[in-house]
Amino acid sequence: MSNPPASGISFNTPVSVLSVSPNADDHTVLAAIFDQSGYIVRACDTVKSAIAVLSQAQIPIVITERDLTVGSWHDILERIFLLPYAPTLIVTSRLADEYLWAEALNLGAYDVLAKPFDASEVMRVVASAWRHWTDLQRRIQVRNQPMVAMTAA
């Protein structure tokens, strides 16, 4: 997971993952899955607290429960698109069906995870989301670099 740091963005481990769920067990299970992996789980139980964390810290991956107490995963997705380094969003649900999967991906989420969590599937999806996020940030940096005029020798 370690890569050379780039200006304004840290591609080095440990990687923070924001878990947004009103269910404390979700945070505990994710922390256990990520134990010894280079991922650190930060937990929030509301959309408001998640947005506050995301506005103050660069977190590349957000895992959010579909059914939040106040607000929804839609609200988080809408807000993260406004961030300078928009994280990838993974939606979780006990009712992770084709409808949720299609809706989430069509609206811009990265993926959907079914609950109860399967550790290998969580690790696969999160590792893929991390690669996607870092690749995107690198492309943005390259695109934003000033063009250097080429001169003929």
Summary of the structure (lengths in Angstrom):
residues: 153
radius of gyration: 16.6
end to end distance: 40.4
largest distance: 65.3
contacts: 434
relative contact order: 0.15
helix: 42%
strand: 20%
